């Protein structure tokens, strides 16, 4: 199958999950994870109607943005975010999903160009408590969210998580349910949040069942990833 056909299959899977779990049709948006994929693959996805793309590696993403400046692509940074990356993320992306500490959020706010709208951000939550994963622990999410929401050049949209892999729908749903409940708590405290960024190819149905509004899908759209970024340069994480 080509990229257009794979995109159609993913959309059909999304719509089936929405129907199965009583979600409104079209309520779950698709973020195409294009890390390590060439510009030609992104152009093919754009031609098939996909417009939001997620990138993990900063320099690779900047090269792609330059090559695709003639397109309406919307760029989401979904990689590990360190202090030395914030200026480029603030200047060149529409979204950042991986804010996990106040220092990073403050830098993004300070460095967001005035001529651009506020940067859409999600707080990354280490919902499974894995030592190897980035993200604020659930107990600290409310305080961080309240602080981020006050920053002038950011728009806090919601939460993001990368749960530990699990087998079976019920096991996959548990950490995603915890993230949804955390977001519901934040909304009840007065934060205007509308985004739950969770779910990938292996747990898409569980994510839709638990309220995801945006799922991040890569391999099912583009095929197997290359082992190095598309620009041939490794990015320090």
C-alpha positions in Angstrom: 0.0 0.0 0.0 1.1 3.6 -0.6 0.9 6.3 2.0 -2.5 7.5 0.8 -3.9 4.0 1.2 -2.3 3.6 4.6 -3.8 6.9 5.8 -7.2 5.7 4.7 -6.9 2.5 6.7 -5.8 4.5 9.8 -8.8 6.9 9.4 -11.1 3.9 9.0 -9.7 2.4 12.2 -10.2 5.7 14.0 -13.8 6.0 12.9 -14.5 2.4 13.9 -13.1 3.0 17.3 -15.1 6.2 17.7 -18.3 4.3 16.8 -17.4 1.4 19.1 -16.8 3.6 22.1 -19.6 6.2 21.6 -17.3 9.0 20.5 -18.5 11.7 18.1 -17.4 11.1 14.6 -14.3 13.1 13.8 -13.6 13.9 17.5 -10.2 12.2 17.4 -7.6 13.9 15.3 -4.6 12.2 13.7 -1.0 13.4 14.2 1.2 11.7 11.6 4.6 10.9 13.3 7.0 11.7 10.5 10.3 11.4 12.3 13.1 9.8 10.2 10.8 9.9 7.1 11.9 11.8 4.0 10.3 15.0 2.7 8.8 13.0 -0.2 6.8 10.9 2.3 5.4 14.0 4.0 4.5 15.5 0.7 2.6 12.3 -0.2 0.7 12.5 3.1 -0.1 16.2 2.5 -1.4 15.3 -0.9 -3.7 12.7 0.7 -5.1 15.3 3.1 -3.0 14.9 6.2 -1.7 18.3 7.6 -0.4 17.7 11.1 3.0 16.1 11.6 5.0 15.1 14.7 8.7 15.3 14.8 11.2 14.1 17.5 14.5 15.3 16.2 15.0 19.0 16.1 17.5 19.5 13.3 15.8 17.0 11.1 12.5 18.8 11.6 14.0 22.2 10.8 15.4 20.9 7.6 12.0 19.5 6.6 10.2 22.7 7.5 12.5 24.6 5.2 11.9 22.1 2.4 8.1 22.2 2.9 7.7 25.9 3.5 5.4 26.0 0.5 2.9 23.7 2.2 0.2 24.2 4.9 1.9 21.6 7.2 1.3 22.0 10.9 4.3 21.0 13.0 4.2 19.4 16.4 7.4 18.8 18.5 7.0 15.5 20.3 10.6 14.8 21.2 12.6 15.2 24.4 12.9 18.9 25.1 16.1 20.3 26.6 17.0 23.9 27.3 19.2 24.3 24.3 16.3 23.3 22.0 13.6 25.7 23.3 14.4 28.7 21.0 14.0 26.7 17.8 10.9 24.9 19.1 9.4 28.2 20.1 10.2 29.8 16.8 9.4 27.1 14.3 6.6 24.8 15.7 2.9 25.2 16.2 2.7 22.7 19.1 5.0 21.2 21.7 3.7 18.1 23.5 6.7 17.5 25.8 6.7 20.3 28.4 7.5 18.6 31.8 9.0 21.4 33.9 8.5 25.1 34.5 12.0 26.1 33.3 11.3 24.7 29.9 7.9 26.3 29.7 9.3 29.7 30.7 11.9 29.6 28.0 9.3 28.7 25.4 7.2 31.6 26.5 10.0 34.1 26.5 11.3 32.9 23.1 8.0 32.6 21.2 8.1 35.3 18.5 5.7 38.1 19.0 4.4 37.9 15.4 3.3 34.3 15.9 0.2 33.2 17.9 0.9 31.6 21.3 2.6 28.2 21.2 0.1 25.4 21.8 1.6 23.1 24.6 0.8 19.9 26.3 2.3 18.8 29.6 3.9 15.4 29.4 2.9 13.2 32.3 4.9 10.1 33.3 1.6 8.3 33.9 3.2 4.9 34.4 5.9 6.1 36.7 8.7 4.7 34.6 12.2 5.7 35.6 13.3 5.7 31.9 10.5 8.0 30.8 10.3 11.8 30.7 7.4 13.7 32.1 6.1 15.2 35.3 4.7 12.6 37.8 0.9 12.8 38.2 1.2 14.2 41.7 3.0 17.3 40.3 0.9 17.8 37.2 -1.7 20.2 38.8 0.9 22.6 40.1 2.9 22.7 36.8 -0.3 23.1 34.8 -1.4 26.1 36.8 2.0 27.7 36.3 2.2 27.0 32.6 -1.3 28.4 32.1 -0.2 31.8 33.4 2.7 32.2 30.8 1.8 34.8 28.2 3.1 33.3 25.0 1.9 29.8 25.6 -1.6 28.2 25.3 -1.9 25.2 27.5 -4.1 22.7 25.6 -3.9 19.6 27.7 -1.9 16.5 28.6 0.3 14.0 26.8 1.6 10.6 27.9 3.6 7.6 26.6 2.3 4.7 28.8 4.3 1.6 29.4 3.5 -1.1 26.7 0.7 -3.4 27.7 -1.1 -6.4 26.2 -4.9 -6.4 25.8 -7.4 -3.6 25.7 -8.2 -3.6 29.5 -4.5 -3.3 30.4 -3.9 -0.6 27.8 -6.9 1.4 29.1 -5.8 1.7 32.7 -3.0 4.2 32.4 -4.9 6.2 29.8 -7.9 6.3 32.1 -5.6 7.7 34.8 -4.5 10.5 32.4 -8.1 11.3 31.4 -9.1 11.5 35.1 -6.1 13.8 35.8 -7.2 16.1 33.0 -10.8 16.1 34.3 -9.4 17.1 37.7 -7.5 20.0 36.1 -10.5 21.1 34.2 -12.6 21.0 37.3 -10.0 23.3 39.0 -10.7 25.9 36.3 -8.2 25.2 33.5 -9.6 25.3 30.0 -8.1 22.1 28.5 -9.2 20.5 25.3 -6.5 18.0 24.3 -5.5 14.6 25.4 -2.5 13.5 23.3 -2.3 9.8 23.8 -2.4 6.6 21.7 -0.2 5.1 19.0 -0.6 2.3 16.5 -0.6 -0.4 19.2 -3.1 1.1 21.6 -5.2 3.4 19.4 -8.5 1.8 20.3 -7.8 2.0 24.1 -6.9 5.7 23.7 -10.1 6.5 21.8 -12.1 4.6 24.5 -10.5 6.7 27.2 -11.1 10.1 25.6 -8.0 10.8 23.4 -8.5 13.8 21.2 -5.3 13.4 19.3 -3.5 10.1 18.5 0.1 9.9 17.3 0.6 7.3 14.4 3.8 6.7 12.5 4.6 3.3 11.2 1.0 2.5 10.2 1.1 5.5 7.9 4.7 5.6 6.6 5.9 2.1 7.0 8.9 1.0 9.0 11.1 3.9 10.3 14.6 4.5 9.2 17.2 3.9 11.9 18.6 7.5 11.6 16.9 10.8 11.0 16.1 11.6 7.4 18.8 14.3 7.2 21.4 11.7 8.2 22.3 13.6 11.3 21.9 12.2 14.8 20.3 14.6 17.3 21.4 14.7 20.9 18.5 13.8 23.1 
